[in-house]
Amino acid sequence: MFGLHGLTRPQRLVLGIVVLLIVDLIWVASSELTEYLFKEKHFNKPFFTTYSKTTMFVLYLVGFIVWEPWRYQCKYGNVKASSTPTADSGTAGNSDADTLSEPVFIPIKFDDKTSGTESDDSGANHSLNRSVRFSKVSEVRQLSETYAEDAVIARLSYSASLRAEEARLRAMSKLTIKQVAKMAFLFCLMWFFGNYAYQLALLDTEAGVVNVLSCTSGLFTLVCAAIYPSSGADRFTLSKLVTVLISIGGIVMVSLSDMSLEADIPVGALWALCGAMLYALYLVSLRRRVDHEDKLDIPMFFGFVGLFCMLFLWPGFFMLHFSGSEDFEWPDGEQWLYIALNGIIGTVLSEFLWLWGCFLTSSLIGTLSLSLTIPLTMMADIVIKEVSYTWMFYVGTIPVFVAFFGVTFLTHYETWDPVLIGCKKILHCICRRRPVLPRVRDMDREQTESLIDVAGSHQ
């Protein structure tokens, strides 16, 4: 994507971290704007706002009109591996009709200069006439697209042919439009209700508490990745478990320090945990199906997600309205402005960047990046709403940062598990300190057994 396929693995990791940090800034602003819309503008309609922002993903489908590669896929489809000639198909047994097109006869055009003759009418004029004649035709046959591509690659230099072959393999492995739409259909409900739970949490709880509890998605991601890992970067290790527990410890400290802001355990906390679980399940399941960002056109995927949510979830307005859970109300102009701004930047753009950053790094780094919203949210609450926090809140953010960067290093070194190595060394030292009993040789053991038998027989 964006011509970044030539980046090395450390470069991809650094780029992914930068992208995820940008997403953190966007999400902090989005959560504050959503809370402002709910509480200050008195438009506390979580389903309406989630539905409106999700349907804005349909803007990506405009790419079928303005983006030429998408139009090409609609017309011709993707290049598939079955169309690539194999060693058997390229043998001499194939006829020319299998590799060449039907003949096309093109006339050969050439100029012929002829001197003009004296006209009987004028009697004096001589002219030089230029006439075009077709006396010969040429037969033209074209190679099929597959064989022509191989012929072009064969004429390239070695390095250029490697790059061309790599580009062709990426095109062959890329999901078709039908496959992308099917995947969007499978994940649209999971994504929607994960975001809906987040909106419900913001309705009842401070944005800082919601973002803190949303960070537990790292633990859910680690559990899901352990059950069905998608790649080596998502492989379960003891060190990753320890870093996630460190992050959870920081989250607990922050939550305990914030109990003065909440009289009791709010319902929004449960919604935040539910949203974190759905987000982790959605991300790990998607990465298990698509292990590289070049295989999935992310804007097209989110475009179909918005389309399916728009088509299938509109009955939710009637269900919530007649059940009394959420009365349907049309927002005014200012409220629409906040919803549109939050939807385009806080949902359409940020979700694309977040999923791209997860592909560049790993599922666990993508979910733990949510923890970095804590200090940013604290600063926003202090500056905008003048909220005061205790010292435990600030101390609790330290292990969250340590856990995030610790997982980044563990992702870079996939086979490195320092906690497991340390545990093995400790066990080895403990076992070596135990008194070692003198070993009896096999011959001595046999002689001892034989003497016991002899003694028993005499008695």
Contacts in CASP RR format, 6 or more apart in sequence:
PFRMAT RR
TARGET T0000
AUTHOR 0000-0000-0000
METHOD contacts of the structure
MODEL  1
MFGLHGLTRPQRLVLGIVVLLIVDLIWVASSELTEYLFKEKHFNKPFFTT
YSKTTMFVLYLVGFIVWEPWRYQCKYGNVKASSTPTADSGTAGNSDADTL
SEPVFIPIKFDDKTSGTESDDSGANHSLNRSVRFSKVSEVRQLSETYAED
AVIARLSYSASLRAEEARLRAMSKLTIKQVAKMAFLFCLMWFFGNYAYQL
ALLDTEAGVVNVLSCTSGLFTLVCAAIYPSSGADRFTLSKLVTVLISIGG
IVMVSLSDMSLEADIPVGALWALCGAMLYALYLVSLRRRVDHEDKLDIPM
FFGFVGLFCMLFLWPGFFMLHFSGSEDFEWPDGEQWLYIALNGIIGTVLS
EFLWLWGCFLTSSLIGTLSLSLTIPLTMMADIVIKEVSYTWMFYVGTIPV
FVAFFGVTFLTHYETWDPVLIGCKKILHCICRRRPVLPRVRDMDREQTES
LIDVAGSHQ
1 293 0 8 1.000
1 294 0 8 1.000
1 298 0 8 1.000
1 356 0 8 1.000
4 12 0 8 1.000
4 15 0 8 1.000
5 166 0 8 1.000
5 170 0 8 1.000
5 294 0 8 1.000
7 15 0 8 1.000
9 412 0 8 1.000
10 412 0 8 1.000
12 360 0 8 1.000
12 361 0 8 1.000
13 360 0 8 1.000
13 361 0 8 1.000
13 408 0 8 1.000
13 411 0 8 1.000
13 412 0 8 1.000
15 357 0 8 1.000
15 360 0 8 1.000
16 356 0 8 1.000
16 357 0 8 1.000
16 360 0 8 1.000
16 361 0 8 1.000
17 361 0 8 1.000
17 365 0 8 1.000
17 408 0 8 1.000
19 353 0 8 1.000
19 354 0 8 1.000
19 356 0 8 1.000
19 357 0 8 1.000
19 360 0 8 1.000
20 353 0 8 1.000
20 354 0 8 1.000
20 357 0 8 1.000
20 358 0 8 1.000
20 361 0 8 1.000
20 365 0 8 1.000
20 366 0 8 1.000
20 369 0 8 1.000
20 372 0 8 1.000
21 369 0 8 1.000
21 372 0 8 1.000
22 353 0 8 1.000
23 350 0 8 1.000
23 353 0 8 1.000
23 354 0 8 1.000
23 357 0 8 1.000
23 369 0 8 1.000
24 369 0 8 1.000
24 370 0 8 1.000
24 372 0 8 1.000
24 373 0 8 1.000
24 376 0 8 1.000
25 376 0 8 1.000
26 345 0 8 1.000
26 346 0 8 1.000
26 349 0 8 1.000
26 350 0 8 1.000
26 353 0 8 1.000
27 211 0 8 1.000
27 346 0 8 1.000
27 350 0 8 1.000
27 370 0 8 1.000
27 373 0 8 1.000
28 211 0 8 1.000
28 373 0 8 1.000
28 376 0 8 1.000
28 377 0 8 1.000
28 380 0 8 1.000
29 345 0 8 1.000
29 346 0 8 1.000
29 380 0 8 1.000
30 342 0 8 1.000
30 343 0 8 1.000
30 345 0 8 1.000
30 346 0 8 1.000
30 347 0 8 1.000
30 350 0 8 1.000
31 202 0 8 1.000
31 207 0 8 1.000
31 208 0 8 1.000
31 210 0 8 1.000
31 211 0 8 1.000
31 373 0 8 1.000
31 377 0 8 1.000
32 207 0 8 1.000
32 377 0 8 1.000
32 380 0 8 1.000
32 384 0 8 1.000
33 338 0 8 1.000
33 341 0 8 1.000
33 342 0 8 1.000
34 49 0 8 1.000
34 199 0 8 1.000
34 202 0 8 1.000
34 207 0 8 1.000
34 342 0 8 1.000
35 202 0 8 1.000
35 206 0 8 1.000
35 207 0 8 1.000
36 338 0 8 1.000
37 43 0 8 1.000
37 49 0 8 1.000
37 335 0 8 1.000
37 338 0 8 1.000
37 339 0 8 1.000
37 342 0 8 1.000
38 44 0 8 1.000
38 46 0 8 1.000
38 202 0 8 1.000
38 203 0 8 1.000
41 334 0 8 1.000
41 335 0 8 1.000
41 338 0 8 1.000
43 49 0 8 1.000
43 329 0 8 1.000
43 331 0 8 1.000
43 335 0 8 1.000
44 203 0 8 1.000
45 326 0 8 1.000
45 329 0 8 1.000
45 331 0 8 1.000
46 196 0 8 1.000
46 199 0 8 1.000
46 200 0 8 1.000
46 202 0 8 1.000
46 203 0 8 1.000
46 326 0 8 1.000
47 196 0 8 1.000
47 199 0 8 1.000
47 316 0 8 1.000
47 317 0 8 1.000
47 320 0 8 1.000
47 326 0 8 1.000
48 317 0 8 1.000
48 326 0 8 1.000
48 328 0 8 1.000
48 329 0 8 1.000
48 331 0 8 1.000
49 199 0 8 1.000
49 339 0 8 1.000
49 342 0 8 1.000
50 192 0 8 1.000
50 195 0 8 1.000
50 196 0 8 1.000
50 199 0 8 1.000
51 309 0 8 1.000
51 310 0 8 1.000
51 313 0 8 1.000
51 314 0 8 1.000
51 317 0 8 1.000
52 339 0 8 1.000
52 343 0 8 1.000
53 195 0 8 1.000
53 339 0 8 1.000
53 342 0 8 1.000
53 343 0 8 1.000
53 346 0 8 1.000
53 347 0 8 1.000
53 348 0 8 1.000
54 191 0 8 1.000
54 192 0 8 1.000
54 195 0 8 1.000
54 305 0 8 1.000
54 306 0 8 1.000
54 309 0 8 1.000
54 310 0 8 1.000
54 313 0 8 1.000
54 347 0 8 1.000
55 306 0 8 1.000
55 309 0 8 1.000
55 310 0 8 1.000
56 306 0 8 1.000
56 340 0 8 1.000
56 343 0 8 1.000
56 344 0 8 1.000
56 347 0 8 1.000
56 348 0 8 1.000
57 302 0 8 1.000
57 303 0 8 1.000
57 305 0 8 1.000
57 306 0 8 1.000
57 307 0 8 1.000
57 309 0 8 1.000
57 347 0 8 1.000
57 348 0 8 1.000
57 351 0 8 1.000
58 303 0 8 1.000
58 306 0 8 1.000
58 307 0 8 1.000
58 310 0 8 1.000
59 303 0 8 1.000
59 344 0 8 1.000
59 348 0 8 1.000
60 299 0 8 1.000
60 300 0 8 1.000
60 302 0 8 1.000
60 303 0 8 1.000
60 348 0 8 1.000
61 300 0 8 1.000
61 303 0 8 1.000
61 304 0 8 1.000
61 307 0 8 1.000
63 70 0 8 1.000
63 299 0 8 1.000
64 70 0 8 1.000
64 71 0 8 1.000
64 74 0 8 1.000
65 71 0 8 1.000
70 177 0 8 1.000
70 297 0 8 1.000
70 300 0 8 1.000
73 176 0 8 1.000
73 177 0 8 1.000
74 177 0 8 1.000
77 176 0 8 1.000
77 177 0 8 1.000
78 171 0 8 1.000
78 172 0 8 1.000
78 174 0 8 1.000
78 175 0 8 1.000
78 176 0 8 1.000
79 168 0 8 1.000
79 171 0 8 1.000
79 172 0 8 1.000
80 172 0 8 1.000
81 172 0 8 1.000
83 146 0 8 1.000
84 146 0 8 1.000
84 172 0 8 1.000
85 146 0 8 1.000
85 147 0 8 1.000
85 150 0 8 1.000
89 98 0 8 1.000
96 141 0 8 1.000
99 143 0 8 1.000
99 144 0 8 1.000
99 147 0 8 1.000
100 141 0 8 1.000
100 142 0 8 1.000
100 143 0 8 1.000
100 144 0 8 1.000
101 141 0 8 1.000
101 142 0 8 1.000
101 143 0 8 1.000
101 144 0 8 1.000
102 141 0 8 1.000
103 139 0 8 1.000
103 140 0 8 1.000
103 141 0 8 1.000
104 139 0 8 1.000
104 140 0 8 1.000
104 141 0 8 1.000
104 142 0 8 1.000
105 137 0 8 1.000
105 138 0 8 1.000
105 139 0 8 1.000
105 140 0 8 1.000
106 137 0 8 1.000
106 138 0 8 1.000
106 140 0 8 1.000
107 134 0 8 1.000
107 136 0 8 1.000
107 137 0 8 1.000
107 138 0 8 1.000
108 134 0 8 1.000
108 135 0 8 1.000
108 136 0 8 1.000
108 137 0 8 1.000
108 138 0 8 1.000
109 132 0 8 1.000
109 134 0 8 1.000
110 132 0 8 1.000
110 133 0 8 1.000
111 130 0 8 1.000
111 132 0 8 1.000
112 130 0 8 1.000
112 131 0 8 1.000
112 132 0 8 1.000
112 133 0 8 1.000
113 128 0 8 1.000
113 130 0 8 1.000
114 128 0 8 1.000
114 129 0 8 1.000
114 131 0 8 1.000
115 126 0 8 1.000
115 128 0 8 1.000
115 129 0 8 1.000
116 126 0 8 1.000
116 127 0 8 1.000
116 128 0 8 1.000
116 129 0 8 1.000
118 124 0 8 1.000
118 125 0 8 1.000
118 126 0 8 1.000
119 125 0 8 1.000
142 148 0 8 1.000
143 151 0 8 1.000
149 168 0 8 1.000
152 164 0 8 1.000
153 161 0 8 1.000
153 164 0 8 1.000
153 165 0 8 1.000
153 168 0 8 1.000
154 161 0 8 1.000
156 164 0 8 1.000
170 294 0 8 1.000
173 294 0 8 1.000
173 295 0 8 1.000
174 294 0 8 1.000
174 295 0 8 1.000
174 296 0 8 1.000
174 297 0 8 1.000
175 183 0 8 1.000
175 290 0 8 1.000
175 295 0 8 1.000
175 296 0 8 1.000
175 297 0 8 1.000
177 300 0 8 1.000
180 296 0 8 1.000
180 297 0 8 1.000
180 300 0 8 1.000
180 301 0 8 1.000
180 304 0 8 1.000
181 304 0 8 1.000
183 286 0 8 1.000
183 289 0 8 1.000
183 290 0 8 1.000
183 296 0 8 1.000
183 301 0 8 1.000
184 301 0 8 1.000
184 302 0 8 1.000
184 303 0 8 1.000
184 304 0 8 1.000
184 305 0 8 1.000
184 306 0 8 1.000
184 307 0 8 1.000
184 308 0 8 1.000
185 304 0 8 1.000
185 308 0 8 1.000
187 282 0 8 1.000
187 285 0 8 1.000
187 286 0 8 1.000
187 305 0 8 1.000
188 304 0 8 1.000
188 305 0 8 1.000
188 306 0 8 1.000
188 308 0 8 1.000
188 309 0 8 1.000
188 312 0 8 1.000
189 309 0 8 1.000
189 312 0 8 1.000
190 278 0 8 1.000
190 281 0 8 1.000
190 282 0 8 1.000
190 285 0 8 1.000
191 278 0 8 1.000
191 282 0 8 1.000
191 305 0 8 1.000
192 309 0 8 1.000
192 313 0 8 1.000
193 275 0 8 1.000
193 278 0 8 1.000
194 274 0 8 1.000
194 275 0 8 1.000
194 278 0 8 1.000
194 279 0 8 1.000
194 282 0 8 1.000
195 275 0 8 1.000
195 347 0 8 1.000
197 271 0 8 1.000
197 272 0 8 1.000
197 274 0 8 1.000
197 275 0 8 1.000
197 278 0 8 1.000
198 210 0 8 1.000
198 214 0 8 1.000
198 271 0 8 1.000
198 272 0 8 1.000
198 275 0 8 1.000
200 268 0 8 1.000
200 271 0 8 1.000
201 210 0 8 1.000
201 213 0 8 1.000
201 214 0 8 1.000
201 268 0 8 1.000
201 269 0 8 1.000
201 271 0 8 1.000
201 272 0 8 1.000
201 275 0 8 1.000
202 210 0 8 1.000
203 268 0 8 1.000
204 266 0 8 1.000
204 267 0 8 1.000
204 268 0 8 1.000
204 271 0 8 1.000
205 262 0 8 1.000
205 266 0 8 1.000
205 268 0 8 1.000
205 269 0 8 1.000
205 272 0 8 1.000
206 258 0 8 1.000
206 261 0 8 1.000
206 262 0 8 1.000
206 381 0 8 1.000
206 387 0 8 1.000
207 377 0 8 1.000
207 380 0 8 1.000
207 381 0 8 1.000
208 258 0 8 1.000
208 374 0 8 1.000
208 377 0 8 1.000
208 378 0 8 1.000
208 381 0 8 1.000
209 255 0 8 1.000
209 258 0 8 1.000
209 261 0 8 1.000
209 262 0 8 1.000
209 266 0 8 1.000
209 269 0 8 1.000
209 272 0 8 1.000
210 268 0 8 1.000
210 269 0 8 1.000
210 272 0 8 1.000
211 370 0 8 1.000
211 373 0 8 1.000
211 374 0 8 1.000
211 377 0 8 1.000
212 251 0 8 1.000
212 254 0 8 1.000
212 255 0 8 1.000
212 258 0 8 1.000
212 374 0 8 1.000
213 251 0 8 1.000
213 255 0 8 1.000
213 269 0 8 1.000
213 272 0 8 1.000
213 273 0 8 1.000
213 276 0 8 1.000
214 272 0 8 1.000
214 275 0 8 1.000
214 276 0 8 1.000
214 279 0 8 1.000
214 370 0 8 1.000
214 373 0 8 1.000
215 247 0 8 1.000
215 251 0 8 1.000
215 276 0 8 1.000
215 367 0 8 1.000
215 368 0 8 1.000
215 370 0 8 1.000
215 371 0 8 1.000
215 373 0 8 1.000
215 374 0 8 1.000
215 400 0 8 1.000
216 248 0 8 1.000
216 251 0 8 1.000
216 273 0 8 1.000
216 276 0 8 1.000
217 275 0 8 1.000
217 276 0 8 1.000
217 277 0 8 1.000
217 279 0 8 1.000
217 280 0 8 1.000
217 367 0 8 1.000
217 370 0 8 1.000
218 244 0 8 1.000
218 247 0 8 1.000
218 276 0 8 1.000
218 280 0 8 1.000
218 364 0 8 1.000
218 367 0 8 1.000
218 368 0 8 1.000
218 370 0 8 1.000
219 244 0 8 1.000
219 245 0 8 1.000
219 247 0 8 1.000
219 248 0 8 1.000
220 276 0 8 1.000
220 277 0 8 1.000
220 279 0 8 1.000
220 280 0 8 1.000
220 281 0 8 1.000
220 367 0 8 1.000
221 280 0 8 1.000
221 283 0 8 1.000
221 284 0 8 1.000
221 363 0 8 1.000
221 364 0 8 1.000
221 366 0 8 1.000
221 367 0 8 1.000
222 236 0 8 1.000
222 240 0 8 1.000
222 241 0 8 1.000
222 244 0 8 1.000
222 364 0 8 1.000
223 280 0 8 1.000
224 280 0 8 1.000
224 281 0 8 1.000
224 284 0 8 1.000
224 285 0 8 1.000
225 234 0 8 1.000
225 235 0 8 1.000
225 236 0 8 1.000
225 284 0 8 1.000
225 363 0 8 1.000
225 364 0 8 1.000
226 236 0 8 1.000
228 284 0 8 1.000
228 288 0 8 1.000
229 235 0 8 1.000
229 236 0 8 1.000
229 288 0 8 1.000
230 284 0 8 1.000
230 287 0 8 1.000
230 288 0 8 1.000
230 291 0 8 1.000
230 363 0 8 1.000
231 287 0 8 1.000
231 291 0 8 1.000
231 362 0 8 1.000
232 414 0 8 1.000
233 361 0 8 1.000
233 362 0 8 1.000
233 363 0 8 1.000
233 364 0 8 1.000
233 411 0 8 1.000
233 414 0 8 1.000
234 284 0 8 1.000
234 287 0 8 1.000
234 362 0 8 1.000
234 363 0 8 1.000
234 364 0 8 1.000
235 414 0 8 1.000
237 410 0 8 1.000
237 417 0 8 1.000
237 419 0 8 1.000
237 420 0 8 1.000
238 417 0 8 1.000
238 419 0 8 1.000
238 420 0 8 1.000
238 423 0 8 1.000
239 410 0 8 1.000
239 416 0 8 1.000
239 417 0 8 1.000
239 418 0 8 1.000
239 419 0 8 1.000
239 420 0 8 1.000
240 364 0 8 1.000
240 407 0 8 1.000
240 410 0 8 1.000
241 419 0 8 1.000
242 419 0 8 1.000
243 402 0 8 1.000
243 403 0 8 1.000
243 406 0 8 1.000
243 407 0 8 1.000
243 410 0 8 1.000
244 364 0 8 1.000
244 368 0 8 1.000
244 403 0 8 1.000
244 407 0 8 1.000
246 399 0 8 1.000
246 402 0 8 1.000
246 403 0 8 1.000
247 368 0 8 1.000
247 371 0 8 1.000
247 399 0 8 1.000
247 400 0 8 1.000
247 403 0 8 1.000
247 404 0 8 1.000
249 396 0 8 1.000
249 399 0 8 1.000
250 396 0 8 1.000
250 397 0 8 1.000
250 398 0 8 1.000
250 399 0 8 1.000
250 400 0 8 1.000
251 371 0 8 1.000
251 396 0 8 1.000
251 400 0 8 1.000
253 392 0 8 1.000
253 393 0 8 1.000
253 395 0 8 1.000
253 396 0 8 1.000
253 399 0 8 1.000
254 374 0 8 1.000
254 392 0 8 1.000
254 393 0 8 1.000
254 396 0 8 1.000
254 397 0 8 1.000
254 400 0 8 1.000
256 392 0 8 1.000
257 389 0 8 1.000
257 390 0 8 1.000
257 391 0 8 1.000
257 392 0 8 1.000
257 393 0 8 1.000
257 396 0 8 1.000
258 389 0 8 1.000
258 393 0 8 1.000
260 390 0 8 1.000
261 387 0 8 1.000
276 367 0 8 1.000
276 370 0 8 1.000
279 367 0 8 1.000
280 363 0 8 1.000
280 367 0 8 1.000
283 355 0 8 1.000
283 358 0 8 1.000
283 363 0 8 1.000
283 366 0 8 1.000
283 367 0 8 1.000
284 363 0 8 1.000
286 355 0 8 1.000
287 358 0 8 1.000
287 359 0 8 1.000
287 363 0 8 1.000
290 296 0 8 1.000
290 359 0 8 1.000
292 359 0 8 1.000
293 356 0 8 1.000
293 359 0 8 1.000
293 360 0 8 1.000
298 352 0 8 1.000
298 355 0 8 1.000
298 356 0 8 1.000
299 352 0 8 1.000
302 348 0 8 1.000
302 351 0 8 1.000
302 352 0 8 1.000
302 355 0 8 1.000
317 328 0 8 1.000
320 326 0 8 1.000
320 328 0 8 1.000
321 327 0 8 1.000
321 328 0 8 1.000
331 339 0 8 1.000
354 366 0 8 1.000
357 366 0 8 1.000
358 365 0 8 1.000
358 366 0 8 1.000
361 408 0 8 1.000
361 411 0 8 1.000
362 407 0 8 1.000
362 411 0 8 1.000
364 407 0 8 1.000
364 411 0 8 1.000
365 404 0 8 1.000
365 407 0 8 1.000
365 408 0 8 1.000
365 411 0 8 1.000
368 403 0 8 1.000
368 404 0 8 1.000
368 407 0 8 1.000
369 404 0 8 1.000
371 400 0 8 1.000
371 401 0 8 1.000
371 403 0 8 1.000
371 404 0 8 1.000
372 400 0 8 1.000
372 401 0 8 1.000
372 404 0 8 1.000
374 397 0 8 1.000
374 400 0 8 1.000
375 397 0 8 1.000
378 389 0 8 1.000
378 393 0 8 1.000
378 394 0 8 1.000
378 397 0 8 1.000
381 387 0 8 1.000
381 389 0 8 1.000
382 388 0 8 1.000
382 389 0 8 1.000
410 416 0 8 1.000
410 417 0 8 1.000
440 448 0 8 1.000
END
